[in-house]
Amino acid sequence: MASEIIERIKAVLGDMVESVEEGKGVVHIFVPVDKVVEAAKKLKEMGFDHVKDVTAIDYPKENTIKIIYHVSSYGDLELSKHIVGLGYSVPRDTVKVPSLYYVWTSADFQEREVYEGFGILFEGHPDMRPLLLSPPVAEQRPLRKDFVVKEDSIFRQ
C-alpha cells in the first residue's frame, strides 16, 4: 500500500524528490528547501488537505536540522489512510525557511512551536512569535540538542 502512494507522489513531484523513507505507517518525502512550497502545493492539489504536525529534528554532529510536515487528507478517503511527511534539511545556523502557512493554514501553530523550540523563523508566516514560551526562553532554542538545562530544585538540603 505504501509503495502505491510513494509512486503517486513521485510522479507528481518528479525530480524535486531527493529521497524517500518508509517506516511505521509514515512515508517521508524529502525535497530541497527551495522546492518545499512548490512540493506542498502539489501535495495539496493531490488531496493532502491538512497538516497534522510540523516537527524539527536536530542533528548537531551533522550540523543539520530536518523540518518535517506530516500531512494527510480529510476529504479523500483513500488518501486519509496515509500520513506523508514532507521534509527538508537545512544547516543548523539557518535562521529563515519558507512558511507553508499559505498552503495549509493548519500549519499555523505548529510552525510557531518549531520557531520557539528551535529558533527557525518561517518566512511569510503572519504571526511568528512564540506560542507557549516567553520570548527570553524561546531565544535560547530549548529543543536543540546543545541546550543546557539548568537544574533548579525546590528541595534544598
Buried (B, 14 or more C-beta within 10 A) or exposed (E): EBEEBBEBBBEBBEEBBEEBEEEEEBBBBBBBBEBBBBBBBBBBEBBBBBBBBBBBBBEEEEEBBBBBBBBBBEEBEEBBEBBBBBBBBBEBEBEEBBBBBBBBEBBBEBBBBBBBBBBBBBEBBEEBEBBEBEEEEBEEBBBBEEEEEEEEEEEEE
